[in-house]
Amino acid sequence: MEINGKDKRLHAVLRMADGRQTSVTTGSQLPGTSVTVKSISLSGVTLSDGTTLTF
């Protein structure tokens, strides 16, 4: 997993449970779920279900 970009235009590359990688930005829906990306910071990704993915 990685986070790229600068200022408020960050995006993250996430590895899904099935091994696929997906690039997301704030507001993106995770493939195959109803969960969306609430925010992205340099330290991690916060999802709409309250989960925080740290890097």
C-alpha positions as CSV (number, residue, x, y, z in Angstrom):
1,M,0.0,0.0,0.0
2,E,1.2,3.5,-0.7
3,I,0.0,7.1,-0.6
4,N,1.0,9.6,-3.3
5,G,0.2,13.2,-4.3
6,K,0.5,16.5,-2.5
7,D,-1.6,18.8,-0.4
8,K,-5.3,17.9,-0.6
9,R,-4.8,15.8,-3.8
10,L,-3.6,12.6,-2.2
11,H,-4.5,9.2,-3.6
12,A,-3.7,5.7,-2.2
13,V,-3.0,2.4,-3.7
14,L,-4.7,-0.4,-1.7
15,R,-4.3,-4.1,-1.9
16,M,-7.8,-5.8,-1.7
17,A,-8.5,-9.1,0.0
18,D,-8.4,-10.9,-3.3
19,G,-4.9,-9.6,-4.1
20,R,-5.9,-6.9,-6.6
21,Q,-4.6,-3.4,-6.2
22,T,-6.9,-0.4,-6.6
23,S,-6.1,3.3,-6.6
24,V,-8.5,5.5,-4.6
25,T,-9.1,9.1,-3.8
26,T,-11.4,10.7,-1.2
27,G,-14.9,9.7,-2.0
28,S,-14.0,6.6,-3.9
29,Q,-16.0,3.4,-3.3
30,L,-14.0,0.3,-2.6
31,P,-14.7,-2.3,-5.4
32,G,-17.3,-4.8,-4.4
33,T,-18.3,-3.0,-1.2
34,S,-20.5,-0.1,0.0
35,V,-17.5,1.4,1.9
36,T,-16.1,4.7,0.6
37,V,-12.9,6.5,1.4
38,K,-13.6,9.3,3.9
39,S,-10.1,10.8,4.0
40,I,-6.5,10.3,3.0
41,S,-3.6,11.6,4.9
42,L,0.2,10.9,4.7
43,S,-0.3,8.5,7.7
44,G,-3.3,6.5,6.4
45,V,-6.7,6.1,4.9
46,T,-10.0,6.5,6.8
47,L,-13.0,4.6,5.5
48,S,-16.7,5.4,5.9
49,D,-17.2,2.4,8.2
50,G,-14.7,3.9,10.7
51,T,-11.7,1.7,9.7
52,T,-8.3,3.4,9.5
53,L,-5.7,1.8,7.3
54,T,-2.3,2.9,8.5
55,F,1.0,2.9,6.5
